[in-house]
Amino acid sequence: MSISIHGISVPVFVNALRNMSAWLDKAASEKPEADLLLGRLAPDMRPLPAQYQMASDSAKNAVARIAGIEAPGMPDVEASFVELKERCAKTIAFVESVDAAALASGAEREVELKFPNGMGYRFTGQAYLTGFALPNFFFHVTTAYGILRSAGVPLGKPDFLQHLGPPNIPVAK
């Protein structure tokens, strides 16, 4: 049995974005939002909203590039937890709207990623997803988690993996 491009992209992006949205609910009940929005792990790192924005961009752009379609524009203007949660929801709606067949047909499609300085990478769709898009996405997801955690929001591994729900194997008797 092979794993589909859709199966290793859309559900992964959706689960992590839903988890990230839930972290903001937990954060809001613990700390002043204004303080958390300024949070960063290092002085040269972008703050919390940018980590959410870049995770969103990574997910929507990956799916769009592989499927050969245009990603929706989402300007980086979010300045509140409500707005960040809305961005997560919009990103989820977009990636879930892309047909699995369009993603499958993009596995061998050439994906060219260019940086502002003109340099970049050329991949097949599958290599782009596994070698760049997913690692980049999880860099920003993990950084957002780290910013909230370092600010004292009581997040733990169950929050990072909350999409799994409670364990489904009962304790042996």
Protein Blocks (a to p, Z undefined) as FASTA:
>chain_A
ZZdfklmmmmmmmmmmmmmmmmmmmmmmmmcfklmmmgcfbfkbccfklmmmmmmmmmmm
mmmmmnopacdddddfbfbfklmmmmmmmmmmmmmmpcfklmmmmmmpccddddfkopac
dddfklmmmmmmmmmmmmmmmmmmmmmmmnopacdfklmmmmnopafbdcdZZ
